[in-house]
Amino acid sequence: MADAALRLKSLLEQLLGAELPVRIRAWDGSQAGPPDAPTLVVRNRRAVRRLLWKPGELGLARAWVAGDLDIEGDFYGALGLLSGLVWERAETRSALRVLRDARTRAALFGLVRLGGLPLPPAPPREEIRRVRGHLHTRRSDRRAISHHYDVGNGFYEIVLGPSMVYSCAYWPDQDAPLEQAQHDKLDLVCRKLALQPGQRILDVGCGWGSMAIHAAREYGVRVVGITLSHEQAAYARKRVADAGLTDRIEIRVQDYRDVVDGPYDAISSIGMAEHVGSEKYLEYAQDLYRLLAPGGRLLNHQIARRPMSDESAYDLDEFIDAYVFPDGELAPLGTTVTLLERAGFEVRDVESIREHYAHTLRRWVTNLESGWQRAVRLTGPGRARVWRLYMAACALGFERNHLGVNQVLAVRTPESGASGLPLRARTWNRA
């Protein structure tokens, strides 16, 4: 009798202490759970073993990336239901408490019998292999950036579309084309920086060159763009050449700590500071302050997390750290502003564009799903599954205010106190 789904549902509910809000279809074809709910497809017993050997988010991620688990139906709805049950509830149910409780201990042993417990399945090849050593050295940062960005420019063309901008767009409305919203974001950054022809600009974490090209073409500035990704740099240089802007744009493979040819009139850092790390953030801010001319502006565009009552308890997200952004750290907005001020900056404006990122991510997921077969050919099914899960889960995180994204405008205000900003704020938000 095919009953694996019913047994799995019962054991999981017993272990978690709550009813499963999704339907389960197991490897033997059996199904159990609400008939109209999204379906969690458990393709083999190996999925159960992955969860037993690594309970929680990382075990689920490994099963998903390997294709042992799948979701049918409303993908976002399923993630929303599972996040509230598995991730948030699991935080309060430690392994020690599970073993002490007879009911949950019995459920755990039942899962062992159902899934079998030989040697633990090997992690998918997309999981980064950890190297011992200090975080955020030049070497470790190069390795982390390569893991994330050097997966093939063709893959990013599918996800990002023609704009090739890998950061939050700025939407006039939800029906606007993604390319228009990304153009509007780049132009917003340029207006906040008050770029003028002939100025010299540093773009930290320049990606595929979109900000540099927009600033040089539309505002007549000279741009130095830096990245640690060789694939990004090669792609950006070709785009610069195709745009006829090689006389105004230089793309370097360079660490921000190694830039010594200041001063610059303005600095943009869009979606890069998340890679810096808490221990290095003040150094990062001080380096950018040093590179700016007096009166120069910094536009720091950065993802934030909600503050915790005990900040020492913050830990990296297991799935994102292992598969997406190795060593990436998020800080609360207040921490970022404080460190920029400690470095000497005068923070003049903060704009939250949280909802804009949720909409951007949903568009990227749609792009990936539309180009799924090509994405799989370019990077393999595991990598494509990593990105689908990562972007959809992050979209929910921004929608639910678990994550935020902010543009912080700061000035290296000279001793005279003349900041150079208009008396009325937000003059850059013109239609």
C-alpha positions in Angstrom: 0.0 0.0 0.0 1.4 3.4 -1.0 1.2 5.5 2.2 4.6 7.3 2.4 3.0 10.8 2.1 0.5 10.2 4.9 3.2 8.7 7.2 5.6 11.6 6.3 2.9 14.2 7.0 1.9 12.7 10.3 5.5 12.4 11.5 6.4 15.9 10.4 3.4 17.4 12.2 4.2 15.4 15.3 7.8 16.6 15.2 6.9 20.3 14.5 3.9 20.4 16.7 1.7 22.0 14.1 -0.4 21.0 11.1 1.3 21.1 7.7 -0.3 23.8 5.5 0.9 22.2 2.2 0.0 19.0 0.4 2.7 16.2 0.2 3.3 13.9 -2.7 5.8 11.2 -1.9 8.1 9.0 -4.1 5.5 6.1 -4.1 2.9 8.3 -5.7 0.8 8.7 -2.5 -0.6 12.1 -1.5 -1.8 13.7 1.8 -2.8 17.1 3.0 -5.2 19.9 1.9 -6.3 19.2 -1.7 -6.2 22.9 -2.8 -2.8 23.8 -1.2 0.5 24.0 -2.9 2.2 20.6 -3.2 5.6 19.7 -1.7 6.9 16.9 -3.9 9.3 14.5 -2.0 10.9 12.7 -4.9 12.9 10.1 -2.9 13.9 8.9 0.5 17.1 10.8 0.2 15.2 14.0 0.9 14.2 12.7 4.3 17.8 11.6 5.0 19.1 15.1 4.1 16.7 16.6 6.7 17.7 14.0 9.3 21.4 14.7 8.9 21.0 18.4 8.7 17.7 19.6 10.2 16.5 23.0 9.4 17.2 25.4 6.5 20.4 23.9 5.2 18.9 20.4 4.9 15.9 21.7 3.1 18.1 23.7 0.8 20.3 20.8 0.0 17.3 18.7 -0.9 15.9 21.5 -3.0 19.1 22.2 -4.9 19.7 18.4 -5.5 16.1 18.0 -6.9 15.0 15.7 -4.1 12.3 18.2 -3.2 10.1 20.3 -5.5 7.1 22.5 -5.3 4.0 22.4 -7.5 1.3 25.1 -7.6 1.7 28.5 -6.0 5.5 28.8 -5.5 5.4 32.0 -3.5 2.4 30.7 -1.5 4.2 27.5 -0.6 7.4 29.3 0.5 5.3 31.7 2.6 3.5 28.8 4.3 6.7 26.8 4.9 8.7 29.7 6.1 6.2 30.4 8.9 6.2 26.7 9.9 9.6 25.3 9.3 12.0 28.3 9.6 10.4 30.4 12.3 9.0 27.5 14.4 12.2 25.5 14.1 14.1 28.3 15.9 12.2 27.5 19.1 12.5 23.8 18.9 16.1 22.9 19.6 17.5 19.4 19.1 17.9 18.9 22.8 14.2 19.7 23.4 13.2 17.4 20.7 15.2 14.5 22.2 13.8 15.2 25.7 10.2 15.0 24.5 8.9 11.5 24.1 6.4 12.4 21.4 8.8 14.3 19.2 11.5 11.7 19.8 9.2 9.0 18.5 8.4 11.1 15.4 12.2 11.5 14.8 12.7 7.7 15.0 9.8 7.2 12.7 11.4 9.5 10.1 14.6 7.5 10.4 12.7 4.3 9.7 10.9 5.9 6.7 14.0 7.5 5.2 16.7 5.1 6.3 19.9 6.3 7.9 23.0 5.3 6.0 25.9 7.7 5.4 24.7 11.3 4.9 24.1 12.3 1.3 26.9 14.4 -0.1 26.0 18.1 -0.5 25.1 19.3 -4.0 28.2 20.5 -5.9 26.7 24.1 -6.0 27.4 24.4 -2.2 30.6 26.3 -1.6 33.4 24.4 0.1 34.6 26.2 3.1 38.3 27.1 3.5 39.5 27.9 7.1 40.7 31.4 7.7 39.6 34.9 8.5 36.6 36.4 6.8 36.8 39.3 4.4 40.5 39.2 3.6 41.3 40.2 0.0 41.7 36.5 -0.9 38.4 35.3 0.8 36.5 38.2 -0.7 37.8 37.4 -4.2 36.7 33.8 -3.7 33.2 34.8 -2.5 32.7 37.2 -5.3 33.8 34.6 -7.9 31.4 32.0 -6.4 28.5 34.4 -6.8 29.2 36.3 -10.0 31.4 34.1 -12.1 28.7 31.6 -13.1 28.4 32.9 -16.7 27.3 36.2 -18.0 24.7 34.5 -20.2 22.9 33.3 -17.1 22.7 36.9 -15.7 21.4 38.1 -19.1 18.4 35.7 -18.6 17.7 36.9 -15.1 18.4 40.6 -15.3 17.3 41.3 -18.8 19.0 43.9 -21.2 19.7 46.4 -18.4 22.2 44.0 -16.7 21.6 45.8 -13.4 21.8 43.5 -10.4 20.3 45.7 -7.7 16.9 47.1 -6.8 15.1 48.9 -9.5 13.1 52.1 -9.0 9.5 51.6 -10.2 7.2 54.4 -11.3 4.4 51.8 -11.1 4.2 48.0 -11.1 3.4 47.7 -14.7 6.5 49.5 -16.0 9.1 47.5 -17.9 12.0 46.3 -15.8 14.5 48.1 -18.1 12.7 51.4 -17.5 12.7 50.9 -13.7 16.4 50.1 -13.8 17.1 53.2 -15.9 15.2 55.3 -13.4 17.2 53.8 -10.5 20.5 54.7 -12.2 19.3 58.2 -13.0 18.1 58.7 -9.4 21.6 57.8 -8.2 23.2 60.2 -10.6 20.9 63.0 -9.5 21.5 62.4 -5.8 25.2 62.6 -6.6 24.6 65.9 -8.5 26.9 64.7 -11.3 28.3 67.4 -13.6 30.3 67.1 -16.9 34.0 66.6 -16.4 33.7 65.2 -12.8 35.6 62.0 -11.9 33.4 59.3 -10.3 34.3 56.0 -8.6 31.7 53.1 -9.0 32.5 50.5 -6.3 31.3 47.1 -7.2 30.5 48.2 -10.8 28.9 44.9 -11.9 28.5 44.7 -15.7 29.1 48.4 -16.2 25.5 49.8 -16.3 26.0 52.6 -13.8 29.3 53.6 -15.3 27.8 53.7 -18.8 24.7 55.6 -17.7 26.7 58.2 -15.8 29.2 58.8 -18.6 26.7 58.9 -21.4 24.0 60.9 -19.7 26.0 63.2 -17.4 29.4 63.6 -19.2 31.5 62.3 -16.3 34.6 60.2 -16.2 34.1 56.9 -14.4 36.4 54.3 -12.8 34.5 51.1 -12.1 35.9 48.4 -9.9 34.9 44.8 -9.4 36.5 41.6 -8.1 34.9 39.5 -10.8 36.9 38.9 -14.0 33.8 37.8 -15.9 32.0 41.0 -15.0 35.0 43.1 -15.9 35.4 41.5 -19.3 31.7 41.9 -20.1 31.6 45.6 -18.8 34.7 46.5 -20.9 33.0 45.2 -24.1 29.8 47.1 -23.3 31.9 50.3 -22.7 33.6 49.8 -26.0 30.4 49.1 -27.9 29.0 52.3 -26.4 32.0 54.3 -27.6 32.9 55.4 -24.1 36.4 54.0 -23.6 37.8 57.5 -23.3 35.6 58.2 -20.3 35.2 54.8 -18.5 37.9 52.5 -17.0 36.9 49.1 -15.7 39.4 47.6 -13.2 39.6 44.2 -11.4 40.5 45.8 -8.1 39.7 45.6 -4.3 38.3 48.9 -2.9 41.1 48.8 -0.3 43.6 49.0 -3.1 42.3 52.2 -4.8 44.8 54.9 -4.2 44.2 57.4 -7.1 41.7 59.7 -5.4 40.3 62.2 -4.9 37.0 61.5 -6.7 34.2 64.0 -7.0 31.6 61.4 -6.2 31.3 57.7 -5.3 28.5 55.2 -6.0 28.3 51.9 -4.1 25.3 50.0 -5.3 24.6 46.6 -3.8 28.3 46.1 -2.9 28.5 46.9 0.8 26.7 43.7 1.8 29.9 41.9 0.9 32.1 44.0 3.2 31.3 42.4 6.6 30.7 43.9 10.0 34.3 43.8 11.1 35.5 45.6 8.0 32.7 48.1 7.5 34.3 51.0 9.3 37.4 50.5 7.2 35.3 50.4 4.1 33.6 53.7 5.1 36.9 55.3 6.0 38.5 54.2 2.6 35.6 55.8 0.7 35.9 59.0 2.8 39.6 59.1 2.0 38.9 58.8 -1.7 36.4 61.6 -1.9 37.3 65.2 -2.4 36.0 67.7 0.2 32.4 68.4 -0.6 32.1 65.1 -2.5 29.1 62.8 -2.2 28.7 59.1 -1.5 25.6 57.2 -2.5 25.5 53.9 -0.6 22.7 51.6 -1.8 22.5 48.7 0.6 20.2 45.9 1.8 19.4 46.0 5.5 17.9 43.6 8.1 15.7 44.3 11.0 17.6 45.0 14.3 17.8 42.3 17.0 17.4 42.8 20.7 20.7 41.0 21.1 22.9 41.8 18.1 25.5 39.3 19.2 23.0 36.6 18.3 23.0 37.5 14.6 24.2 34.7 12.4 24.5 34.3 8.6 21.6 32.7 6.8 22.7 29.1 6.2 21.2 28.8 2.7 22.4 32.1 1.4 25.9 31.7 2.9 26.3 28.2 1.5 24.9 28.7 -2.0 24.5 32.4 -2.9 26.5 35.1 -1.0 29.3 33.4 0.9 30.3 35.5 3.9 27.7 38.1 3.1 26.5 40.0 6.1 23.5 42.3 6.6 23.3 45.1 9.1 20.4 47.2 10.4 20.1 50.6 8.8 21.0 52.4 12.0 24.3 50.5 12.3 25.2 51.5 8.7 24.5 55.2 9.3 26.5 55.2 12.5 29.5 53.7 10.9 29.4 56.2 8.0 29.2 59.0 10.5 32.1 57.6 12.5 34.2 57.5 9.3 33.6 61.3 9.0 30.6 61.5 6.6 27.7 63.8 7.2 24.6 61.7 6.4 22.1 63.9 4.6 19.4 61.7 3.2 18.0 58.2 3.7 15.4 56.7 1.3 13.9 53.3 1.9 12.9 51.5 -1.3 11.9 48.2 0.2 8.8 47.5 -1.8 10.7 48.3 -5.0 13.1 45.4 -4.3 10.3 42.9 -3.8 8.8 43.9 -7.2 12.3 43.7 -8.8 12.9 40.2 -7.5 9.5 38.9 -8.7 10.4 40.2 -12.2 13.8 38.4 -12.0 12.1 35.2 -11.0 9.7 35.6 -13.9 12.7 36.1 -16.3 14.4 33.0 -14.9 11.3 30.8 -15.2 10.7 32.1 -18.8 14.2 31.2 -19.8 14.5 28.1 -17.6 15.7 25.6 -20.2 18.5 27.9 -21.4 19.5 28.7 -17.8 19.8 25.0 -17.0 21.9 24.5 -20.1 24.2 27.3 -19.1 24.6 26.6 -15.4 23.1 23.3 -14.6 19.8 22.5 -12.9 21.2 22.9 -9.4 22.4 26.4 -9.9 19.1 27.5 -11.5 17.2 26.0 -8.6 19.4 27.9 -6.2 18.5 31.2 -7.8 14.8 30.5 -8.2 14.5 29.7 -4.5 16.8 32.6 -3.4 15.1 35.3 -5.3 11.6 34.2 -4.5 12.3 33.8 -0.8 14.0 37.3 -0.8 10.9 38.8 -2.5 8.8 37.5 0.4 11.4 38.8 2.9 11.1 42.4 1.4 7.3 42.2 1.2 7.0 41.2 4.9 9.5 43.8 6.1 12.1 41.2 7.2 14.5 42.8 4.8 14.9 46.4 3.6 17.0 48.3 1.2 18.1 51.9 1.6 19.9 54.6 -0.4 22.0 56.6 2.0 23.4 59.9 0.7 26.4 61.1 2.6 28.8 64.1 2.1 32.5 64.6 3.0 31.5 68.0 4.3 34.5 70.4 4.4 35.5 72.4 7.5 33.6 75.4 6.3 30.4 73.4 6.8 29.2 74.0 3.2 27.6 70.7 2.2 26.6 71.8 -1.3 23.1 70.3 -0.9 19.9 72.3 -1.6 18.0 73.8 1.2 15.0 71.7 0.3 15.6 67.9 0.3 14.7 65.4 -2.4 15.0 67.8 -5.3 16.4 64.8 -7.2 13.0 63.1 -7.1 11.7 65.0 -10.1 9.3 63.3 -12.4 
